[in-house]
Amino acid sequence: MKTIIEPFRIKSVEPLRITTRAQREAALKAAGHNLFRLRSDDVLIDLLTDSGTGAMSSLQWAAVMRGDESYAGSPSYYRFEEAVQSIFGHEFVIPTHQGRAAERILFAGLKPGQIIPSNAHFDTTRANIEAQGASALDIGIPESRIPSRVHPFKGNMDTTALERLIHEHGRDAIPMVMVTVTCNTAGGQPVSMANLRAVRAVCDRHGVPFYIDACRFAENSFFIRKREEGYAARTPLEIAREMFSLADGATMSAKKDGLANIGGFITTNDAARAAEMRNLLILTEGFSTYGGMAGRDLEAIAQGLAEVLDEDYLTYRIRSVQYVGEHLAAGGVPIVQPPGGHAIYLDARAMLPHIPPHQLPGQALACELYLHGGIRSCEIGSLMFGKPDGRGGEIPAAMELVRLAIPRRVYTQSHMDYVCEVIAETAARAAEIRGLRITAQPPSLRHFTAALAPV
Ligand code: F0G
């Protein structure tokens, strides 16, 4: 059959609240033109993030009931540990309440002057490295910085740049190399097995540990199967195991490919590091057999990890995101190509050339999609990444993007057809959209709380 269907049926529904344009205008004004400040009840289709927003399966809800809330040694922990080890293969598993807690614990003890290279760090990863005084360095392949450039593995790391970096700064300055799969910052783009192998080889030559940011590992496995020679007959589980076998450890946000609403973990083969991290875990997250999660969360993740590598699920998942990308591109809407695993990124600079970067074209577009159709998206441009230039102005971000992140198993094809229609209509009257200016902002991470007004 040509039609790829959602490989599930719906047992429980959540009503959507349909609002009028006048209601949305009032809500957006009250939120200071900042979509993070909206009440989610005022949003029709919420594409702010794919993190923690997925629908759990009936088997996950059944597992939740089985959750054992013992403080130490809960059977739910052992089920969780086994599920993680059967995919990741690393010896030690450290549970955390979400991905950034895993990052904080993994990066504790970094020193100023040290550098953690990555294909591209996610913003919490970068912030946790920088909070220790160390530097987070993105060395993705050059193609990853050109939105319109098609490349099957646009998330790959530039291993020549990695080799050069280690030569220039010395092995002691690089406590680990990290690769994010799929690469969220580059547009949800996959990393090839060949690239992971090449990173491993550089790390081996210099004795540098290699960790994977594994948030969307199942989507990455599926892209390898579809696009990399020699993997068409391998199962997503086999591919995931091979990916992790190349690394010394991983950090994970179970809110993505754990198919859970909360949770995370660290895996490692390094016994000494595991012992240190467990001590820190007890200090900040909780005992080593729950680490900031309830027993029921551990159960939901154990079951989620079994479901996320299902071939029919992944076929539907990747295809349904591609479907949105293809429809938009066919209608002339500029997007980051090719579509990523979890999101479509609109190129607001190309769509709104009349709005200069300091008037935040990405945010202007995101606000317009909300006003026109009640869609909540996320600006990834100069509101998020603009930096003061020291002369009262700003250095704009490299790209002005709007991310439409698709929650897992939540929206149907007709929801997505509606999203495409809203975007096409907005694109048709792009010339009328006005820019924004910031009226109030905090000293850091301003996109979460800043207030804005139309110019
Ligand atoms: N790494 C990557 C690649 C991520 O995308 C995220 C979260 C994290 C780490 C942190 O995990 O949220 O559980 O603490 N990304 C979300 C997003 C927030 O919207 O892309 P967390």
Residues whose N, C-alpha, C, O or C-beta is under 5 A from the ligand:
A	BS01	F0G	L48 T49 D50 S51 Q98 G99 R100 F122 T124 T180 T182 N184 D213 C215 S253 K255 G263
